[in-house]
């Protein structure tokens, strides 16, 4: 999507107005712009380990309300795992009452069976979220890593450590939970500032 020279000039004029100072997101003491969604659910679906994270927008920084992994044993049938995903998410939604969910975007698996299983887990999770009436957005993993770490190919441990720092957690969250929290933080950042590209809604 392009912009005209006139639109670009108006953007520059708005940014040059007194009181507008460019700052990095989530730095201590920095206020987060208002957004209609104050409680955000991040979701990283997987059949054996679905990560979830709930944050509340607050000042001076967002705070984590809950995070964890919906773990299912390898011996469990897939149907049993899907039921646990739905039931656990229903409990999380009832307890924390988020109004928006951010889910990790679909990746292209080389193995068709893996892709089908991931699709089942994603479908179960989205059905529970949709049942509750939440708005659902999708973010690509690379975009989340870029927003959180500053590098689109960052390792999971780097994402987890930065999430711990941003949310001032006592311990590093588990990898899947950290990814879910990173999704929620990225959505807060993307919707809390001027953006030319709106997040993808599903």
C-alpha positions in Angstrom: 0.0 0.0 0.0 1.4 3.4 -1.0 0.9 6.9 0.2 0.8 10.2 -1.7 3.3 13.0 -1.2 0.5 15.0 0.4 -0.3 12.3 2.9 3.4 11.9 3.8 3.6 15.7 4.3 0.6 15.6 6.7 2.2 12.8 8.6 5.4 14.8 9.1 3.4 17.8 10.2 1.5 15.7 12.9 4.8 14.2 14.1 6.4 17.7 14.4 3.7 19.1 16.6 4.8 20.0 20.2 4.4 17.3 22.7 4.9 14.5 20.3 8.1 12.6 21.2 9.2 9.3 19.6 10.0 6.7 22.2 10.5 3.0 22.2 7.6 0.8 23.3 7.4 -0.6 26.8 10.3 1.4 28.2 9.9 2.1 32.0 7.9 5.3 32.5 6.5 5.4 29.0 2.7 5.6 28.8 0.9 3.2 26.5 -1.6 4.8 24.2 -5.2 4.1 24.9 -6.8 1.2 23.2 -10.3 -0.3 23.4 -8.9 -3.6 24.6 -7.3 -3.5 28.1 -7.0 -7.2 28.6 -5.4 -9.2 25.8 -5.1 -13.0 25.3 -2.1 -14.3 23.3 -2.3 -17.8 22.0 0.3 -20.2 20.5 -1.7 -23.3 19.5 -0.2 -26.8 19.4 -1.7 -30.2 20.0 0.7 -31.2 22.8 1.6 -27.8 24.2 -0.6 -24.8 23.5 0.8 -21.6 25.1 -1.4 -18.9 26.4 -0.7 -15.5 28.0 -3.0 -12.8 29.4 -1.8 -9.3 29.9 -3.5 -6.1 31.1 -2.5 -2.7 29.7 -1.3 -0.6 32.6 1.1 2.2 33.5 4.0 2.4 33.4 4.1 -1.0 31.7 1.8 -3.9 30.8 1.4 -6.6 33.5 0.9 -10.3 33.1 -2.3 -11.7 34.6 -1.6 -15.3 33.7 0.4 -17.5 31.4 1.0 -21.2 31.0 1.0 -24.2 28.7 -1.9 -26.6 28.0 0.2 -29.8 28.1 -1.0 -33.1 26.8 0.8 -36.4 27.1 2.1 -38.1 24.0 0.0 -41.2 24.9 -3.2 -39.2 24.7 -5.5 -39.5 21.7 -5.7 -36.3 19.6 -9.4 -36.0 20.5 -8.6 -35.9 24.2 -6.0 -33.2 23.6 -8.5 -31.0 21.7 -11.0 -31.3 24.5 -8.4 -30.2 27.0 -7.5 -27.2 24.9 -11.1 -26.1 24.6 -11.9 -26.6 28.3 -8.7 -24.9 29.6 -9.3 -21.9 27.3 -12.9 -21.6 28.5 -11.6 -21.4 32.1 -9.0 -18.8 31.2 -11.7 -16.7 29.4 -14.1 -16.9 32.2 -11.5 -16.0 34.8 -9.8 -13.1 33.1 -12.4 -11.9 30.6 -10.1 -10.7 27.8 -11.8 -8.9 24.9 -9.3 -9.7 22.2 -7.2 -12.6 21.2 -4.0 -12.7 19.2 -3.0 -16.0 17.7 0.2 -17.0 16.0 0.0 -17.0 12.2 -0.1 -20.3 10.3 3.3 -21.6 9.3 3.9 -23.9 6.3 4.9 -27.3 7.5 6.8 -29.6 5.2 5.0 -32.6 6.7 1.3 -32.8 5.7 0.5 -34.9 8.8 2.1 -32.3 11.1 0.2 -29.5 9.3 -3.1 -31.3 9.8 -2.5 -31.9 13.5 -1.5 -28.3 14.0 -4.6 -27.3 12.2 -6.8 -29.4 14.5 -5.3 -27.7 17.6 -5.6 -24.3 16.1 -9.3 -25.0 15.1 -10.1 -26.2 18.6 -8.5 -23.1 20.2 -10.2 -20.7 17.8 -13.6 -22.3 18.4 -13.3 -21.7 22.1 -12.3 -18.1 21.6 -14.9 -17.5 18.9 -17.6 -19.0 21.2 -16.8 -16.3 23.8 -17.3 -13.6 21.2 -13.7 -12.2 21.2 -12.2 -10.3 18.3 -9.3 -12.5 17.0 -6.2 -11.2 15.2 -3.3 -13.0 13.6 0.4 -12.1 13.7 3.2 -13.8 11.9 5.9 -15.3 14.2 8.7 -13.3 12.4 6.8 -10.0 13.0 6.4 -10.8 16.7 10.2 -11.6 17.1 11.0 -8.4 15.3 8.8 -6.4 17.6 10.0 -8.0 20.8 13.7 -8.7 20.2 14.4 -6.6 17.2 15.4 -9.6 15.0 12.9 -11.6 13.0 14.9 -14.9 13.3 15.5 -14.6 17.1 15.7 -17.8 19.2 12.9 -18.8 21.6 15.1 -18.1 24.6 15.8 -14.6 23.5 12.0 -13.9 23.1 11.4 -15.4 26.6 14.1 -13.3 28.2 12.8 -10.1 26.6 9.2 -11.0 27.6 10.4 -11.5 31.2 12.0 -8.1 31.2 9.0 -6.3 29.6 6.5 -7.8 32.1 8.9 -7.7 35.0 8.4 -11.4 35.7 10.3 -13.1 38.5 11.2 -16.1 36.3 11.6 -16.7 32.6 8.3 -18.1 31.2 8.1 -21.4 29.5 8.8 -21.2 25.8 5.2 -21.7 24.5 3.8 -19.3 27.2 6.5 -16.8 26.4 5.5 -16.9 22.7 1.9 -16.3 23.7 2.8 -13.3 25.9 4.9 -12.0 23.1 1.9 -12.1 20.8 -0.2 -10.1 23.3 2.6 -7.5 23.8 3.1 -7.1 20.1 -0.6 -6.6 19.6 -0.7 -4.0 22.3 2.2 -2.2 20.7 0.8 -2.4 17.1 -2.7 -1.1 18.1 -1.3 1.5 20.6 0.5 3.6 18.0 0.0 5.1 14.5 0.1 2.3 12.0 -0.3 2.3 8.2 -1.1 -1.4 8.2 -4.0 -2.7 10.4 -3.5 -6.1 12.1 -5.0 -9.1 10.3 -8.4 -10.1 11.7 -9.7 -13.6 11.5 
